[in-house]
Amino acid sequence: MPVRNAIWTVGVSPAALRPAKLPSERVLEDMIVASPAILSDEWMLIGRQESTGTGGIMDLLAIAPDGALVLIELKRDRTPREVVAQALDYASTLENLTSDEVAAIYSRFKPGRELGRDFREYFGQPLDEDEINNSHQIVVVAASLDDSTERIVNYLNARDIAINVLFFQVFELNGEQLLSRAWLIDPGETQVNAVTSGRSRGEREPWNGEFYASFGQGDSRDWEEARQHGFISGGGGSWYSNTLSLLEKGDRVWVKASGYGFVGVGIAEGPRQPASEFEIDGKPALEALTAAGYHGEQADDPEHSEYFVPIQWLQTVSLNEAINDIGLFGNQNTVCKPKTPKWRSTVERLKAAFPAFDQS
């Protein structure tokens, strides 16, 4: 069923706002460039009206914290089915972009600026050139979508093609125009699909059944508390908590503390839970945990709350004992299912370093 929004004023006699239209989709594109959070506050815009090299022009291009690229196509005057087909065509060329080509796109978008430096400033972490464009998402921006095109998008997404539709609608209130948005599919589901189906440069192989987790040690979470109380967590934005949903009870996960190295291996004891529901020894987690903030000030915000996955640790080490040998796998996603020989060889090396890995 096509997505439609309606907005009312709040009061004794609520009144529905009148639908309106922007003068053109170029205005919407200009607004997105001026304020990218209209799309997502977890993507950084890196390109606009960029040639695909095959005769097409990409409307907008963004990058996520793990180096994944996000292709954004506005419907403009095309039919919904035409814009979805064109976005898929453009994505097929996007897949082959090298890290140098991505950096060149950014230099044309922001002359005189450097992608690595601005990425660090935006996300607070370095950009790993080896991870640039290892996966990507497609986002179609439209005011409406017909039933047939909606079925196509849902079909592709259900088969791990990371495509979504963002609906924008305009309303009038007291002579001003207001913009609303709604996603066709939960963007967390699309992100998980991108992580699951992402490619790796060079050889790719079937997933070996071992999960990888990145633990963001720092002011927001503390590894020693995670070791002591049995959990991993992520939050501060839905991008950082979405992929925790990949873990189910019984899954084995190898944990790397950001900036340190691999610090433990354990078995998930259940699905992710928001901070407001997660308990430690019968107490709310945010009361029991005192060494870090765990985004406690945002516990009631499902987009930015910390989320926890309970873990039965098989073996852990302190941060100063972390395993950080050259050539070990790394990724900024909180959880992922790597499909690269580097991950297989990493797990083999970690099993030697953590001999209790199978003593559940």
N, C-alpha and C positions, 0 to 999 in steps of 0.2 A: 504493500500500500504506500503510495507516495507520501513523503513527509511534508507536513504543513504545520506552521506555527500560528498561534493566535495569542495576542497579548491584551490584557485588560488593565485598567487602572484599579488601584486598591482603594476601597471606600464603601460607604453605605450603598451607593448606587454605582457599581462597577460598570465601566464603559469599555467596549472593545475598541482598540486602536485601529485606525483605517490603514489597510495595506497601501503601500506606495512603491515607487520604482526609482532606482538611481538613474541619472541621465544616461549612463553607459557603463558597461563592465570595465572600461578603462578607469573609471572613477574608483571602482572597487579594488582594482589592481593597485592603483596609486595609494589607496588607504592601507592595503596590506603591506606595501613597501614601507610606508611611513610608520606603521605599527604592526609588526609581524605577529604580535600576540593575538591579533584577530584570528589568525590561523591556529597558532600554538605558541606558548611561551617557552617551549622546549625544543624549538627548531630555530636555526640561525639562517637567514636568507643569504644566499651566496651568488645568485644569478637571476637575470631578468631578460626576457626576449633573446634567449641564447639560441644560436643555430644548432640543429642536430647534426649537421654535416650531410644530411640526406634530403635537404630541401624543406625541412620543417623548422618551426620556431617554438621552443619551449617557453611558456609564459613565465613561470617562476621556478627556481630551484633552491632547495634548502638543504641543510645538513643537520643531522641529529648528533647527540653527544658521543655515540659510538662510531661516528664517521659514515653512517648510512646516509644515502642521498634521498631526498623527498622531491619528486616531480609533481608540480602543481599546475593543473590545466584549468583555465576558466572556460565555461561553456560558450561564451560569446554568442554568435548567431547560429551556431551549429546545433543540430539535433543532439539530444543526450547520447544516443547510440553512436553518432559520429564522433563526439568528443571522447567517449570511452575508447573507441577503436583507435583514435589518433593518439591518445595517451599511452596505450599499449605499444603502439608503433614507436613512439618517442622513447619509451622505457627500454625497448630493445636496443636502441643506440646508446642510451645512458649506461647500460650495463658494461660497456666496453671502455668507459672513460678511465684513464690512469690518474694517479694522484697528481701528477704534473698538469694534466689537462684540467682537473678540477680546480687546482690553484690558479690556472690561467683564466678560467671562467670568473673566479672571484676577483681577480685583478682588473678584469673588464667591468665588473659590477661596482667595485670600489677602487678606482684608480689610486695608486700610491699606497694601498694597504696590503698587508701580508696575511694570508689565510691562517697560518699556524699561530701567529701572534694574536690575531683577533679571536680565533677559536678559543685559545686559552683564557683570554679576557672575558669572553661571553660565558663559557661553561666552567671556568675555574679548574681546568685540567688540560694537559697537553694533547695535541692531535697526533695520533699514531698513523704515520703515512701508510703503513701496511694494512690498516683497517679501513682506509677511505674507500667507499663504494663497494664494500664487501656484501652489502645488501641495500635494497632500496624499496621505497614505497611510492605508490601513485595516489594522488588526491585530485579528484575532479570537483571543481567548485561550480555550483549551479543553484538557480533559484527553485528549480523543480526537476523531477525525474519521472519518466513514464514507467509503467509497470514492467514492461519488457526489459528496459535497461537496468532497472533495479534487480530483476531476476539474474541478469548477466553478472552484475557486480557481486551479488551474494554468492553466485555459483563459483566465480573466480576466487573470492576470499575464502570460501569453504574448502578450496583446494590449495590453500597456502600461497595464493597470489595476493600480495599485500596491496590491495586497492580499496579505496574508500571514497565516499562522496560527502562533501561538506555543503550543506544547504545554507544559503544566506537569504533572508527576507527583510524587507524594509517596511517600516511603519511610520506613520505621522502622529506627532503629539505637539499640540500648541505651536504649529508652524515649523517644528523641527523634525528631521528624519532620524529614526532609530534603526539600528541594524541588529538583527538576531541571527544566531547560527544554530545548527543541529547536525549531528553526524548520522549518516545512514547506519553505520556499524560502529560499535564501541571501538574507539581508536586504540585502546589497549589490545584488543584482539588483532587488529591490523599490525601493530608493532610486533606482537608475538609471532605472527605469520612471517614477517620480514626477518626476524631473528632465526626462525626455524628453517626457512627455505633459502637463507642468504648464501651466496657463493663465497668461495675463497679464491684468491689469486693462485693460479696453478691448479694442481690436482685436487679433486674433491672425492670423498669416499662416503659410504654409509655411516651414519652416526653410530658410535660404539656403545651407546647406552649410558654413558657417564656424563653427568651434568657439571657444568662450570658455574661458579658464582663469584662475583666481585663484591667484596665487603669494603664499604667506604669508611675506613678508619678515620676518625677525626672528631670534631666538635659534635657531630650529629649522631655518632654511634661509636661504641667502644668494644674492641675485640676481646679483651679480658672478660668483660661482662657476658659477651656472646658465648665464650668458652665455658664460663661458670654456669650459666643458666640454660644453655642449649637452644640457640636460635641463630638465624641470620635475618637481616632486615634491609629494607631500602625505603626511601621516601624523599619528601621535599618536592615532589612532582610526579605525576602519573608515569612519566617515561621511566623513572627509576624504580617504581613499584610494580608496573604491569607484568614484567617477565617473571616475577616471583610466582605467578599463577601457573607457570610451567611445571612446578614441583608438585608431586603427589606423594602420598604416603608410600614409603618403601623405596623411593628414588635415592640413589647415592649421589652425593654432590661434593666436589672438590672446591675448596674455598681459597681465594686469593685476596689478601688484604692490599688495597690500592697503595702503591708506593713502597710496599715491603716484599711481598712474595706469597707463596702458598703456605697457609698456616693450619689447614685442617681438612679432614674428610669425615663425613657423617651421613646419616640416613634421615631423610625427611619423615617426620612423624605425623604430618597432616598438612592441609592446604594453608595458604597464607591467610593471615587475620589482621585486621586493622588494629592500630595501637589501642583504640578504645575498647577492644574486646580481648586482646591478648593478656593472659595472666601468667605470673611467675610465682610459684609456691603459694597460690591462692590469692595473690595480691595483684592489682592492676599493674601492668608492666611499667607504666610511666611513673608509678610510685616506687616500685622495686628497683628500678634502674636509676642510678645517680651519677654515673661517670660521664655521661653525655646527654645531649638534649633530646634526641630521637624525635625531633620536630613536634615536641609536646604542645607547642602553642598552636599547632594546626591539626590537633587530634580529631577535631570535629569536621574537618574539611576532607572529604574522601579523595579529592584530587591531590592534595599535598601531604596528607597524613603519612606517618611511618607505617609500614606493613611488616609483619613478622611471620617467619616460618619456623615451627619448632623442629629442632634437630637433635637426634641422638648421636653424639660425637663418638666416633670410633678411635680417632687419634687427633690431637691438636698440638701445636707448639706456640710459644710466645712470639711476639712480633720480631724480637731480636734473633730468633731462631728460624725465621721464615726462609723457605726454599725459593731462591730467586736466581737459578742458574740461567746462563745465556741460552736462548732458543726455546724457552718455555712459553706456552700459549698465554695470551692475555686478551681481554676484551672489556669494554666499558659497560656492557649490559649487566644488570644485576644477576641475571641467570640466562644461560643459553645452552644450546645443544650443538656444539661445534661439529662440523663435518669436514675436517681438514686433517691430513696426515700429521700435522704439527700437534694437534690435540691428542691423537693416538699415542704419539711418541712421548708427549708430556705425561699422560696418564701412566705409561709404562715406567717412566722415571720416578713419578710420584709414588707408585706402589712400592718401589724400593725404599723410598725415603719415609713412607708411612706404612710399615709392615702390618699394622693392625687394621688395615683398610677393610678386610673381609670378616672381621671378628664381631659380627652383629649378634 
